[in-house]
Amino acid sequence: MSKASTIGELRRSGYQVLSVKEEMRKNLLRKIQAGEELFSKIIGYQETVIPQVENAILSGHDLILLGERGQAKSRIARSLVSLLDDEVPAIADCEIYDDPYNPICKSCRQKVEEQGDDVEVVWIGREQRYGEKLATPDTTIADLIGEVDPIKVAEGRYLSDELTIHYGLVPRTNRGVFCLNELPDLAERIQVGLLNIMEERDVQIRGYKVRLPLDIYVVASANPEDYTNRGRIITPLKDRFGSQVRTHYPRNINHEMAIMDQEQTTFQEEGRETYVPQYMKEIVAEITHLARKNNDISQRSGVSVRVSICNYENLLSNALKRSVRLGEKQVCPRVSDLTAVIASSLGKIELESLGEAREEKIMEKLVHGAVASVFTRYLRVGDLEELVAAFDRGLNIETSEDMPSMDYVHQVAELPGLKEALDKIQAQGNPAIIASGVEFILEGLHLNKKLNKDWMAGRSRYRR
C-alpha cells in the first residue's frame, strides 16, 4: 500500500494522528498483550525497574531515572524509541516535524493556509524522533529551546518575525522522546526555562510571544546524591516529572556475568579457541560486588557495571597474549591473569581518600577476596586434605602467567586428590583449562591458609 504524499491523501486514507504519549501507551499495551519484551538488552530489571517504567508510560507521565553511573539509565531512555510507531507523517521541510492536521510553527501554518490539502507530507522514522542532551553547566537556553538566527535577520527579516528563530534541541524533537542526561548539572536559570515545556508544552525565546504546544515525552536521568541531597534541582521542576524510578546495580553475580557476556567487545581470533571457566567469570563479577560494599571505595559515585565488563575484557586479553607468545592454540584465563584487572578498575572507582599505592592495595584485597569467595562455592578445604598432605611431604609447585599449559599438566600429573578437585570445577579437557583449574585450586588453598605462597621474578611458588 502506497503512503500518502499530501495532507489530502492522508485525510482520505483515514489516518489518525496520535500524541506521543498515546502512541507509546498503545504500543506498550500491544507488547504486553503479545508477551513481547520491552527492553531486550537490559538485564536484572524485569521485576524492579521495568514495571515502574511501564506504569509511568501507561499513566502518561514524564519520567526521571535516578541511579548511579553504569545502571543503564541512558539505555532505558533510548529504548523508549521502540514504543514509537515505525513511521509517522509530518509536513515536508518542517524543522520540528509538524503534525499535518495541526501545524504549530508559523511557516507550516502559512503553508497550509496557502496550499490547503496539497501540502506535501513526508514520513519520518522512529529513530529521527529521539533527541538527547548531556546537561552541562555551560548548556544554554539557545541549545535547548532556541535563539534568534542572525543569518535570517541579515537576509532581511525583522527581529519581531517568528521566522527568525532557530529552534533548539527540544522543539526539534517535537512528536518524539527527548532525554536530558545528568539533569542536576543544568544551571538553575536553564531549569526554569524547562518548566513550561514540562507543564504547558510552550516555549519562550528572547521574549517573543511564541506559543508552540510541543508534543514531547520527556525523560531525564540524575544521580540520587545530586538530585535529593544537594538541592541542585529547583523544586517546581521536580514536581513536573510524573514518575521517578530508582535504578540499581545487578543484585546478583549471575546478572553481572550475563551483562559481561552481552557487552564485552569481541574479535575474531582465527586459529585459536577461547575457553572461560565459570569460576573465572564469577571471580570477575565478585570483584565488582565486593567493591560495592567496600568502605574504602566511594559508594556515592558508585561502581559501574563497566568495571566488570572492562575487567573481563582485560582478563581475556592477558590470556590471549600468553597463548600467542607460547604458540598455544587454546586461550584460557588463569588466576595469575587477574593482575590485568587492576588497570581496568582503577580509573572507574573513586576512593574515599587518595593515594596511588593505596589504590593498588585495595584492588589486590578485592581480588583475593573474590577468589576466596568463589573457591568456597566450588570446593571444601576439608575435601583437599590429601592434596595438602602432599605439600607436607615437601611438594612445591610453581605457577606463572607465562608458564606453558603443559608444564602444569606435568607438575600435577600424579598428585593425589587433584583430579577429583579439577572434576568438581569442570577443569578437564585441554591443557589450558587444566592449568587454569590448578591455579584456582592452589590460590584457594593459599587464601584459606592451607598453603604458603612465595612470589619472585613474576613466578609464584606454593608450599607448606
LINDABEL-V365560 format. One record per residue. PHI is phi in radians with two decimals (* if undefined). PSI is psi in whole degrees, 0 to 359 (999 if undefined). Layout:
PHI&PSI ; PHI&PSI
//
This chain:
*&127 ; -1.29&147 ; -1.50&149 ; -1.10&141 ; -1.99&354 ; -2.38&166 ; -1.11&323 ; -1.08&313 ; -1.08&324 ; -1.13&318 ; -1.12&316 ; -1.15&333 ; -1.32&347 ; 1.43&14 ; -1.14&133 ; -1.88&128 ; -1.55&126 ; -1.82&153 ; -1.20&163 ; -1.02&315 ; -1.17&323 ; -1.14&319 ; -1.09&313 ; -1.15&320 ; -1.09&315 ; -1.05&313 ; -1.25&328 ; -1.15&315 ; -1.07&322 ; -1.11&317 ; -1.12&318 ; -1.09&316 ; -1.11&323 ; -1.46&355 ; 1.29&22 ; -1.41&152 ; -1.43&133 ; -1.32&312 ; -2.11&96 ; -1.24&335 ; -1.98&22 ; -1.98&121 ; -1.89&135 ; 1.60&3 ; -1.90&5 ; -1.05&329 ; -1.91&2 ; -2.15&287 ; -1.35&314 ; -1.05&316 ; -1.01&324 ; -1.23&322 ; -1.13&319 ; -1.05&316 ; -1.08&319 ; -1.07&317 ; -1.19&317 ; -1.14&332 ; -1.50&354 ; 1.27&29 ; -1.60&136 ; -1.14&155 ; -2.26&138 ; -2.12&132 ; -1.81&119 ; -1.83&127 ; 3.12&159 ; -1.25&173 ; -1.11&150 ; 1.29&31 ; -2.02&25 ; 1.15&26 ; -1.13&312 ; -1.15&324 ; -1.15&321 ; -1.07&314 ; -1.05&315 ; -1.20&331 ; -1.25&341 ; -1.09&339 ; -1.05&332 ; -1.14&346 ; -1.57&358 ; -1.50&156 ; -1.12&157 ; -0.99&316 ; -2.56&149 ; -2.36&153 ; -1.42&147 ; -2.54&156 ; -1.16&134 ; -1.08&144 ; 1.13&19 ; -1.62&132 ; -1.22&337 ; -2.07&23 ; 0.92&54 ; -1.05&142 ; -1.13&124 ; -1.03&330 ; -1.48&339 ; -2.55&68 ; -1.16&145 ; -2.04&338 ; -1.53&154 ; -1.09&318 ; -1.11&322 ; -1.28&324 ; -1.10&317 ; -1.09&319 ; -1.08&317 ; -1.19&322 ; -1.10&323 ; -1.45&320 ; -1.89&346 ; 1.07&227 ; -1.27&356 ; -1.52&358 ; -1.07&133 ; -1.25&143 ; -2.08&139 ; -2.09&161 ; -1.93&126 ; -1.91&137 ; -1.39&165 ; -1.11&328 ; -1.17&333 ; -1.31&350 ; -1.81&24 ; -2.14&131 ; -2.22&145 ; -2.51&140 ; -2.44&132 ; -1.50&116 ; -1.22&131 ; -2.34&159 ; -1.02&336 ; -1.65&8 ; -1.13&136 ; -1.99&166 ; -1.05&325 ; -1.08&322 ; -1.11&316 ; -1.55&315 ; -1.77&307 ; 2.63&177 ; -2.74&159 ; -1.18&131 ; -1.58&111 ; -1.10&333 ; -1.16&319 ; -1.16&326 ; -1.17&318 ; -1.12&335 ; -1.34&355 ; 2.03&2 ; -1.41&155 ; -1.46&151 ; -1.08&334 ; -1.38&354 ; -1.44&126 ; -1.05&335 ; -1.28&354 ; -1.41&355 ; -1.40&133 ; -1.76&117 ; -1.28&145 ; -1.52&192 ; -1.11&322 ; -1.17&307 ; -1.05&327 ; -1.27&352 ; -1.81&16 ; -0.91&136 ; 1.20&32 ; -2.60&197 ; -1.88&127 ; -2.02&128 ; -1.98&130 ; -2.02&106 ; -1.46&145 ; 0.95&56 ; -0.91&321 ; -1.09&342 ; -1.38&356 ; -1.40&131 ; -1.00&147 ; -1.05&322 ; -1.16&332 ; -1.36&324 ; -1.02&321 ; -1.04&322 ; -1.16&342 ; -1.51&347 ; -1.03&311 ; -1.14&326 ; -1.12&319 ; -1.23&323 ; -1.76&303 ; -1.68&349 ; 1.07&30 ; -1.76&162 ; -2.24&151 ; -2.24&127 ; -2.22&114 ; 0.91&35 ; 1.40&359 ; -1.16&143 ; -1.48&71 ; -1.80&119 ; -1.87&111 ; -2.13&95 ; -1.25&78 ; -1.15&145 ; -1.90&95 ; -2.41&141 ; -1.73&120 ; -1.79&128 ; -2.28&134 ; -2.20&160 ; -2.23&152 ; -2.77&154 ; -1.40&132 ; -1.00&327 ; -1.08&316 ; -1.26&324 ; -1.32&321 ; -1.82&331 ; -1.86&327 ; -1.64&356 ; 1.13&34 ; -1.64&6 ; -2.12&130 ; -1.19&142 ; -1.01&317 ; -1.04&326 ; -1.24&320 ; -0.96&319 ; -1.18&339 ; -1.34&338 ; -1.42&122 ; -1.19&322 ; -2.33&143 ; -2.14&121 ; -2.05&129 ; -1.65&121 ; -1.55&175 ; -2.71&166 ; -1.39&163 ; -0.91&132 ; -1.36&341 ; -2.51&165 ; -1.27&339 ; -1.12&318 ; -1.15&320 ; -1.07&317 ; -1.18&323 ; -1.09&321 ; -1.17&318 ; -1.00&313 ; -1.11&320 ; -1.26&323 ; -1.73&348 ; -1.08&146 ; -1.35&126 ; -1.99&148 ; -2.32&157 ; -1.41&122 ; -1.97&90 ; -1.21&134 ; 1.44&2 ; -2.30&146 ; -1.97&133 ; -1.84&129 ; -2.11&130 ; -2.11&105 ; -1.03&147 ; -1.02&322 ; -1.16&330 ; -1.24&321 ; -1.07&317 ; -1.11&323 ; -1.08&315 ; -1.06&314 ; -1.15&322 ; -1.16&325 ; -0.98&314 ; -1.16&318 ; -1.15&323 ; -1.19&323 ; -1.11&327 ; -1.28&351 ; -1.96&357 ; -1.39&129 ; -1.24&340 ; -1.39&347 ; -1.85&135 ; -1.17&115 ; -1.48&349 ; -1.20&321 ; -1.46&342 ; 1.46&167 ; -2.13&102 ; -1.16&156 ; -1.14&344 ; -1.13&335 ; -1.06&312 ; -1.10&316 ; -1.10&311 ; -1.19&323 ; -1.10&319 ; -1.11&317 ; -1.13&318 ; -1.16&323 ; -1.05&313 ; -1.17&324 ; -1.14&320 ; -1.12&320 ; -1.16&323 ; -1.13&318 ; -1.00&316 ; -1.09&316 ; -1.05&319 ; -1.19&315 ; -1.12&323 ; -1.61&357 ; 1.24&27 ; -1.56&150 ; -1.60&344 ; -1.86&138 ; -1.98&121 ; -2.56&120 ; -1.20&147 ; -2.10&171 ; -1.05&323 ; -1.14&342 ; -1.35&349 ; -1.18&347 ; -1.07&337 ; -1.24&340 ; -1.37&346 ; -1.12&315 ; -1.12&325 ; -1.50&353 ; -1.75&320 ; -1.07&326 ; -1.34&354 ; -2.02&0 ; -2.16&149 ; -1.94&130 ; -1.56&154 ; -1.19&331 ; -2.38&151 ; -1.51&163 ; 2.54&117 ; -1.12&315 ; -1.10&323 ; -1.12&320 ; -1.01&310 ; -1.13&323 ; -1.14&319 ; -1.12&318 ; -1.14&320 ; -1.08&320 ; -1.12&320 ; -1.13&317 ; -1.09&314 ; -1.08&318 ; -1.11&321 ; -1.17&316 ; -1.09&316 ; -1.10&319 ; -1.13&314 ; -1.19&323 ; -0.99&316 ; -1.21&341 ; -1.31&332 ; -1.76&324 ; -2.37&152 ; -1.88&134 ; -1.02&325 ; -1.08&334 ; -1.38&354 ; -1.97&19 ; -1.09&325 ; -1.12&320 ; -1.19&317 ; -1.08&323 ; -1.08&328 ; -1.13&325 ; -1.22&328 ; -1.08&332 ; -1.52&11 ; 1.83&8 ; -1.20&138 ; -2.24&139 ; -2.26&131 ; -1.75&144 ; -2.34&158 ; -2.89&150 ; -1.20&343 ; -1.83&9 ; -1.42&132 ; -1.02&147 ; -1.08&323 ; -1.15&335 ; -1.12&324 ; -1.16&316 ; -1.03&317 ; -1.18&322 ; -1.16&326 ; -1.95&11 ; -0.95&318 ; -1.92&15 ; -1.23&128 ; -1.20&135 ; 1.45&348 ; -1.31&321 ; -1.06&318 ; -1.10&320 ; -1.16&320 ; -1.12&323 ; -1.11&321 ; -1.12&326 ; -1.68&9 ; 1.02&42 ; -1.80&66 ; -2.12&170 ; 1.89&241 ; -1.42&162 ; -1.02&327 ; -1.11&320 ; -1.21&320 ; -1.09&317 ; -1.05&318 ; -1.11&317 ; -1.12&320 ; -1.09&314 ; -1.07&320 ; -1.10&316 ; -1.17&314 ; -1.11&317 ; -1.17&323 ; -1.10&319 ; -1.15&322 ; -1.12&314 ; -1.21&339 ; -1.63&14 ; 1.11&32 ; -1.73&338 ; -2.32&149 ; -1.58&158 ; -2.38&125 ; -1.89&135 ; -2.06&128 ; -2.75&134 ; 0.89&45 ; 1.36&4 ; -2.10&153 ; -2.05&142 ; -2.18&126 ; -1.74&134 ; -2.71&175 ; -1.64&999
//
